[in-house]
Amino acid sequence: MISTLIFDLDETLLYEEASIQNTFEVTCKHVQERYGIDCNVMAKTIRLTARARWRAGPVHDYCQSVGISSPEGLAGTFRGHDPYLNILYKWVPDFRRESWIEALGKNGIEDKEFGRDLAEIFIHERRKHHILFPETESVLRDLQGIYRLAMITNGAPDVQLEKLNMPGLERFFNLVVVSGQIGIGKPAPEIFTYTLNRLGIKPEKAMMTGDNTLNDVQGAQQCGIKGVWINRTNAQCPAHISPDAEIKNLKELFSLVEQPFNVDRSAY
């Protein structure tokens, strides 16, 4: 019988891409107001500029392995004990400033001071745009009363923990494992076995739910953990991956778990 439910974070419990896009749009409105550059044009420019700089950065291979993206580079501080995080901690302030300055320049704006201001505005706005899926909090609250809840998420520790803590989700979880904490990211089996060992359970006692068929579903299954695919966008599953179950939203987890629930379904 399942005793522990493990969750992914981005695009499973919260709207990651929508949150990022909102942050870019709000920040780029400052450019539109001052210089008349359409905020959508500026948002596209900064995203492409930051991505190119990020890929040319000093530890891009590490960032790929643990799932740290260029938008996170524009907002995170990257504090941590890992030597690679220390490199990022020292490098990202210049990365942020130069990305915004270069993006302005591509739109014909030579204003370094404003570029530095935008870098700070983006960081501030990012902290205000962690958007949960509508059912996330209520489902976790009801599940918490019966199951142990854990999380495995790729990314930098400070970035992912902020996404979790700002909406107040940390109270639901017995354990949160961030790839950047241990230097190993999904779908590597080591991050799943590490989590099982920390929880003190066997794989057959756990079920993993996430939006990524490779990282979350197949990654969990290779360690003997049931893998549930949350497919909110009606995407097609790759032919070589077979989720143990597919759901459209978190409410459908109630039909999958083996222990009966004593909750008020009218709330859904």
PyMOL commands that set and color helices and strands:
alter all, ss='L'
color gray80, all
select helices_A, chain A and resi 16-35+39-55+60-66+70-73+83-106+112-126+136-144+157-165+169-172+179-182+189-199+203-205+213-221+250-255+265-267
alter helices_A, ss='H'
color red, helices_A
select strands_A, chain A and resi 4-7+14-15+131-132+148-153+175-178+206-210+226-230+245-247
alter strands_A, ss='S'
color yellow, strands_A
deselect
rebuild
show_as cartoon
